Amino acid sequence: MSYSAIIVGAGHNGLVAANYLAKAGGRVLVLERRDFVGGACITEELFPNFRVSSCSYICHMLQGKVIDDLELRKHGLAIHPVNPYRFQPFPSGNYMLRWHDEQSNTEELKRLSPNDVEGYGHFQDFMRRAATIMHRYFLESPPTLAQVTEDVRGTPDEAVWERMLTGNMRDLVEEHFESPEVRATFIDAEDAGDTRAPGSIISVAYNDTDMFTDDRNFGIPHGGMGGITQAMARAAESLGAEIRTNAVVDRILVRDGRAVGIELAGGERIEADVVLSNADPKRTFLSLVDENDVAPEVIRSIRRLKTDVSYLKFHAALDELPDFTHYLGNRYDENFLVQVRICPSVEYFQQSADDARAGRPSSSPVMHIQIPSVLDKSLTPEGKHVMSIWVLYAPVRPREGTWDDLREQTGEQLIDVIGEYAPNFRKSVRDWELFTPQELEERVGLTDGNIRHLDITSAQIFSNRPSNLFNGYRTPIENLYLCGAGTHPGGEVTGAPGHNAAHEVLRDWEEI
Ligand SMILES: Cc1cc2nc3c(=O)[nH]c(=O)nc-3n(C[C@H](O)[C@H](O)[C@H](O)COP(=O)(O)OP(=O)(O)OC[C@H]3O[C@@H](n4cnc5c(N)ncnc54)[C@H](O)[C@@H]3O)c2cc1C
């Protein structure tokens, strides 16, 4: 049997693409190597009766258009809003809450550091403009950097864009805020992996596009992030798409320069008019495609792609919530603990980046803690909780020893650090598990455990993602498209690469 489209991988972007192609009348087959769909957008029972979003854990950038087009709510998606979306305690006993609205944030700053209220206004204005420049092209074919420069020329965004290309987050934060704790609240570098890296503003602005997400689409999906991809799979199947799990694609078949189908690990061959790969660009071109089917300069450009910046993911089953009452006093509300950030200073953040670059687990782990069971009681037995932590940064491979040698002590260190803020924490932990880049690669199939398939840096955005040798989602192999996070606009659970890739395929079908 032949299909109009085969999609390699049932990550959320593969499922989004499947929906659009099936809706347009295509015969679509999705092949997923694991025994469940979702890629890095999944829920797993890592501890008996405790379910957890084992990779991504916050739905903050899933595009409203994708939610609506796929009718995900009709297919079961429900999102628990999170507001405040972050509580950040400091060793001094102070804390900062981050809310979705600027007025509430201004009130927080008045309490923490009144002198920083004005700087906050300017900082927010800058970041909104920066995020707008990134977001404007999200659901379009990627522009070149030159086109973006043309688009902002003569507008107030021109200076912002120049600073995004050449400036860095550390200068930006230090210029706008004077309190060390407020600076610690706003410092970030994301995939730039260094607060002083030129272009780090771009890496942060990419994630800050979540400021344009509707409040009702920003939060914790009921049942974990797998709730998103389960809804996407149901939507695709309702449109006639077929989804096969435990289906490892061994190679993409190319005849006379055109993709014609795939071969599964067991040897089964399936033909299709087009093949879309949801696997990352390195995996697609360095292991699924025969090197002889691609020009050497394409292979060289793929090898050069950066997957250098890595993170850890820690999970724990808890008997009780960590005790942060001494920070919040009368204001205590357990809803404030849904997301907690540990980052006491700019220097602490930078140290985590420096350690990772030196090839060692961080001595100052920056932690984004989430306790979704505060909002979603379906995840755990009654009265118990589940916690996940996204930890910045980690070397892809440690310089000395292996992750197998370092996993235990690295996880124990994270528990110790949280204990400095919440004294009951260690005794509340029933069990824990740490995913290093090695586990992320083995479990999810992410090259180097890269959570966004490729680092999101100034060199790997827009038409340079993954390579300017590609024409958007079309690869140099005719009828082979990429549709995953390694394409424009990038990683996170956005649905945008899947949306855009499917539309390029549909445009090509119209031309035939
Ligand atoms: C630890 C971690 C934390 C994160 N936190 C967040 C967060 O909180 N919020 C957020 O929005 N984003 C987060 N992200 C990023 C986000 O999850 C990813 O960028 C996004 O899910 C990638 O989606 P995708 O569909 O493009 O690719 P993937 O999810 O990687 O899916 C690719 C799929 O292809 C399959 N595949 C690969 N090779 C083959 C093959 N040969 N045959 C068959 N199938 C194959 C894989 O098994 C996988 O299912 C996080 C990611 C990780 C790993």
The ligand as a Tripos MOL2 file, in Angstrom:
@<TRIPOS>MOLECULE
LIG
   53    58     1     0     0
SMALL
NO_CHARGES

@<TRIPOS>ATOM
      1 C1         13.9330   17.6260   29.3710 C.3       1 LIG1
      2 C2         13.1390   18.5080   28.4630 C.ar      1 LIG1
      3 C3         12.4270   19.5790   28.9870 C.ar      1 LIG1
      4 C4         11.6890   20.4130   28.1560 C.ar      1 LIG1
      5 N1         10.8670   21.3730   28.7020 N.ar      1 LIG1
      6 C5          9.9900   22.0180   27.8960 C.ar      1 LIG1
      7 C6          8.9060   22.7480   28.4490 C.ar      1 LIG1
      8 O1          8.7010   22.7700   29.6670 O.2       1 LIG1
      9 N2          8.0580   23.3800   27.5860 N.ar      1 LIG1
     10 C7          8.2010   23.2960   26.2360 C.ar      1 LIG1
     11 O2          7.3940   23.8860   25.5140 O.2       1 LIG1
     12 N3          9.2050   22.5740   25.6920 N.ar      1 LIG1
     13 C8         10.0780   21.9220   26.4810 C.ar      1 LIG1
     14 N4         11.0310   21.1070   25.9550 N.ar      1 LIG1
     15 C9         11.2760   21.1190   24.5020 C.3       1 LIG1
     16 C10        10.2180   20.3730   23.7190 C.3       1 LIG1
     17 O3          9.7280   19.2900   24.4480 O.3       1 LIG1
     18 C11        10.8000   19.8560   22.3930 C.3       1 LIG1
     19 O4         11.5390   20.8710   21.7510 O.3       1 LIG1
     20 C12         9.6740   19.4070   21.4820 C.3       1 LIG1
     21 O5          8.8100   18.5270   22.1720 O.3       1 LIG1
     22 C13        10.2260   18.7320   20.2440 C.3       1 LIG1
     23 O6          9.1250   18.2390   19.5090 O.3       1 LIG1
     24 P1          9.2870   17.5460   18.1070 P.3       1 LIG1
     25 O7          7.9630   16.9630   17.7540 O.co2     1 LIG1
     26 O8          9.8830   18.4710   17.1330 O.co2     1 LIG1
     27 O9         10.3550   16.3900   18.3150 O.3       1 LIG1
     28 P2         10.4190   15.1800   19.3510 P.3       1 LIG1
     29 O10         9.5230   15.4080   20.4770 O.co2     1 LIG1
     30 O11        11.8620   14.9550   19.6210 O.co2     1 LIG1
     31 O12         9.8350   13.9520   18.5280 O.3       1 LIG1
     32 C14        10.5790   13.2470   17.5680 C.3       1 LIG1
     33 C15        10.0020   11.8580   17.5160 C.3       1 LIG1
     34 O13        10.6480   11.1300   16.4800 O.3       1 LIG1
     35 C16        10.8120    9.7980   16.9290 C.3       1 LIG1
     36 N5         11.8460    9.1770   16.1210 N.ar      1 LIG1
     37 C17        13.1460    9.5570   16.0190 C.ar      1 LIG1
     38 N6         13.7990    8.7220   15.1880 N.ar      1 LIG1
     39 C18        12.8950    7.8090   14.7550 C.ar      1 LIG1
     40 C19        12.9770    6.6860   13.9010 C.ar      1 LIG1
     41 N7         14.1280    6.3270   13.3210 N.pl3     1 LIG1
     42 N8         11.8540    5.9560   13.6760 N.ar      1 LIG1
     43 C20        10.6760    6.3030   14.2490 C.ar      1 LIG1
     44 N9         10.5520    7.3490   15.0870 N.ar      1 LIG1
     45 C21        11.6470    8.0960   15.3310 C.ar      1 LIG1
     46 C22        11.1960    9.9670   18.3870 C.3       1 LIG1
     47 O14        11.0120    8.7830   19.1350 O.3       1 LIG1
     48 C23        10.2280   11.0630   18.8000 C.3       1 LIG1
     49 O15         9.0060   10.5350   19.2360 O.3       1 LIG1
     50 C24        11.7240   20.2110   26.7610 C.ar      1 LIG1
     51 C25        12.4020   19.1130   26.2310 C.ar      1 LIG1
     52 C26        13.0970   18.2550   27.0720 C.ar      1 LIG1
     53 C27        13.7960   17.0660   26.4890 C.3       1 LIG1
@<TRIPOS>BOND
     1     1     2 1
     2     2     3 ar
     3     2    52 ar
     4     3     4 ar
     5     4     5 ar
     6     4    50 ar
     7     5     6 ar
     8     6     7 ar
     9     6    13 1
    10     7     8 2
    11     7     9 ar
    12     9    10 ar
    13    10    11 2
    14    10    12 ar
    15    12    13 ar
    16    13    14 ar
    17    14    15 1
    18    14    50 ar
    19    15    16 1
    20    16    17 1
    21    16    18 1
    22    18    19 1
    23    18    20 1
    24    20    21 1
    25    20    22 1
    26    22    23 1
    27    23    24 1
    28    24    25 2
    29    24    26 1
    30    24    27 1
    31    27    28 1
    32    28    29 2
    33    28    30 1
    34    28    31 1
    35    31    32 1
    36    32    33 1
    37    33    34 1
    38    33    48 1
    39    34    35 1
    40    35    36 1
    41    35    46 1
    42    36    37 ar
    43    36    45 ar
    44    37    38 ar
    45    38    39 ar
    46    39    40 ar
    47    39    45 ar
    48    40    41 1
    49    40    42 ar
    50    42    43 ar
    51    43    44 ar
    52    44    45 ar
    53    46    47 1
    54    46    48 1
    55    48    49 1
    56    50    51 ar
    57    51    52 ar
    58    52    53 1
@<TRIPOS>SUBSTRUCTURE
     1 LIG1         1 GROUP 0 **** ****
